[in-house]
Amino acid sequence: MIKFVHAADLHLDSPFQSLPPEKATALRQEQRTLVEELISLCNTQQADLLLLGGDLFDSAGVLRQTVEGLQRAFAGCRAQIFIAPGNHDFVAPGSPWLREGWPENVHIFLDSAISAVDLPDLGCRVYGAAFTATNCPALLENFRVADASLCNIMVLHGDAQQSNSPYNPISTAQIAQSGLDYLALGHIHSYSGALRAGTTTYAWPGCTMGRGFDETGEKGVICGTLDNGQCSIRFLPLAKRHYVIASVRVGDDPLQSVVAQLPSNTQTDCYRILLTGEADSLDLRALRQALEPRFFSLDLRDETTPSVDLWANCGENSLEGLFLQSLMDELDKTTDDTQRRLLQQAARLGLDLLEGREVLMP
Ligand SMILES: [Mn+2]
């Protein structure tokens, strides 16, 4: 049985432009720490292979110490490491992939044509190719494994979602005819789940750490096994910090509304909170000040609408006026709080319907 770990899109040394410089620096440091965690995961899982599907660096401008840190971490990995550079870290003169210092267990695919490395001890052949520019034509076109008796794996950066993608478009037909046992992809920044085409299992793990509000949710890596052509994979969260977008309907006390509607363990996360519902003169600055210490970073957005006087047209000679009047008559008759609240709600929903607004259920 072959055990593997599959990661992609580490985007080391990302700028994290939306954050203040000291927080951006802290997150870049966390990205480097994640590399070490990835390697210790490989070692504790006793993985034979570490498959890295490209975009390890955010750009060719990656710092020297980041590259050296990666090389050091790789040297401490028991697995054989295979890297297929992507559109952010493509192989070109000056590329970190062409520098000295990569340990012996690291195999970097430097060519845009598919090539392979044999691992006779594992009965395994690992194919791969590199982006050599930002854009890349379809690399998997007409590919078929040479020896189906081996365990055939490929690591590749590419887009299996869009047929007209400039980033190595990969079709399910190409995958189905490849004869591969596992195709380890990179490029798309959220986990794909285990996908299948023909006899090939394929997947992309998503990025190892969210870097903005377009990369929300759990981020991590894939752990898998290959046993006589049977491939099984599972997703393992790695990043401790998350980007989260939360919508909060504010009540009379907006601060209380936010606190009540969010989980308590938000301290390490980057939050965007969209304030919705009805509110008058929301003091966003004060609210931000009160909430900020609860998060690593907070982006607070006011999407509330001014509250309206529900009963303004009550009694008017119109459908709306008569509707409100009938509810008002009921309100006058009751002192029961629940009943009164229900009547208020009925008035609000009724007005929304009469005026053709989207009905927001309380
Ligand atoms: Mn990427």
Boltz pocket constraint, residues with backbone or C-beta under 6 A from the ligand:
constraints:
  - pocket:
      binder: B
      contacts: [[A, 9], [A, 54], [A, 55], [A, 88], [A, 187], [A, 188]]
      max_distance: 6.0
